[in-house]
Amino acid sequence: MNQASPAITATSPQSSKYRVLVLDDEWSTLERIKSVLEPDYKVTLAGRAAEAAKLMAKSQFHVVLSDVRMPDQDGLALVTELKKEYPNTQYILMTAFSDIEDTITALRLGVADYLRKPFSKGEVLHAVNRCLERRRLEEEVAILRQEHGGDLPGIITADTRMQHLCRLARTAAATDATILISGDTGTGKGMMSQGIHEVSHRRHRSLVVIDCTSMPATLIESELFGHERGSFTGAVNRKLGRVETAQGGTLVLDEVGEMPLALQPKLLRFLQNFSFERVGGTKRLEADVRVIACTNRDLAQAVKDGVFRQDLFYRLHVIHVPLPPLRERSQDILLLAESFLKKYAAKYNRPVHSMSKNAQAQLMAHPWPGNVRELEHCMERAVILCSNNRLDRFELSDYGASDTPLAGQPLGWNSRPDSAPPDQGSNPAPPGMGEDLPFSMDMPLNEYLTKCERLFLSEALGKNQGNIGQTAKDCGINPKTLYLKMNRHSLRRQDFKAAPPKKST
């Protein structure tokens, strides 16, 4: 065999520890693939789907290459079964037929790659290497979640308040108490709901979500409780509601603050004894569900405004989990960005693996009005559009700042991504201004974030000449929080005021 080019060599010196299963009914194809992979991987061959299933049950395989057309079972059907039993394995399908439907089905199954015969040796090795790189990135994300998780699956945080809330949610998850999760749009209410469900005793049953904003008020009752045949025009059959669908599991009332006032008494009666009637029905039914309510509204204020029932508020407010906005979780910004980078690099098979210092500074300086959701979409877009292996800058908007930069310009900096902070004129630089960026890879993360926050606050105070109100507004925090942060960083407002003009002699 010819020496492989550097572009298609194995992923790492430890690649021999990876096991690959190849399934095809043509022995010549099996031998050819084995000759390509065996120098770097442990390769096992199978000529029948049943044989492959037995081998999977005996040994762990990191990658499975399977032909689509097999004599004893269709390759797509086999992969569907194997993915249920071995979800962490990467799957590659091979076919000699140009079947678009098969390709679409394979992609929906989550197959990592699709090789069309005849393929070259380089294509085989490249596909396997890419699958293993994807698996490695997924494992790193899992480790990151485990190291920085807040006691709930899927939650990444180093923020003390978030960790406390996660512990509170996990404690409540062990009971059937109703939980209210509040927070701005994009703060992770859905992820928190899912995490609570996954650690509860109901995790093996359904997690059912009803969005109270996505349907007309007249249909919400039917969606929630179901309806009988003929109960209204168009009700040609009996329909089970989300409550019955969630039997034994968890029911999530998303944006419960938007529920019509007329329907709130029925929801209250349901929460009192977990019994209900379908629309148009007379039979009393019971449901065994745990209820989690999510809202981005201040329900206490909604009660005062007369748009939300006080008794329903208290019924939902048994355990309250108020999620803070991302701007108040500065320690989590780079942790989450790193996780999203790995996630989407694996998903889109992109070689991106790091961020430049200026890119990190951009993320830390941005106010993130869209919270974690905005950060995730930002990272996904950046990974897709990145043309090399490092993210150097992000396309961000300066929401409402007085000096709006050009699109894509780092917040608080000029248009060049590698530029220095703006010149402050002849006045001496206040504390923190003019310092080198605190991006040493040798420094602990907490120290790094502290220095970065001090530099950002110093720049904001300098731009506003020590005006606390305007600086707090620009930073997206309230003045009290700004004062606390200034005290923590030994920053004084008078040091940022413009010097008075000198009197002429």
Secondary structure, DSSP 8 states (H G I E B T S, - for coil): -----GGGS-SSTTGGG-EEEEE-S-HHHHHHHHHHHTTTSEEEEESSHHHHHHHHHHS--SEEEEES--SSS-HHHHHHHHHHH-TTSEEEEEESS--HHHHHHHHHHT-SEEEESS--HHHHHHHHHHHHHHHHHHHHHHHHHHHHB-SSTT-B---HHHHHHHHHHHHHHTS---EEEE-STTSSHHHHHHHHHHHSTTTTS-EEEEETTSS-HHHHHHHHHEE-TTSSTT--S-EE-HHHHTTTSEEEEETGGGS-TTTHHHHHHHHHHSEE--BT----EE---EEEEEESS-HHHHHHTTSS-HHHHHHHTTEEEE---GGG-HHHHHHHHHHHHHHHHHHTT----EE-HHHHHHHHH---TTHHHHHHHHHHHHHHH--SSEE-------TT-SS---TT--TTS-SSTT------TTS---TTTT------TTS-HHHHHHHHHHHHHHHHHHHTTT-HHHHHHHHTS-HHHHHHHHHHTT--GGGGS--------
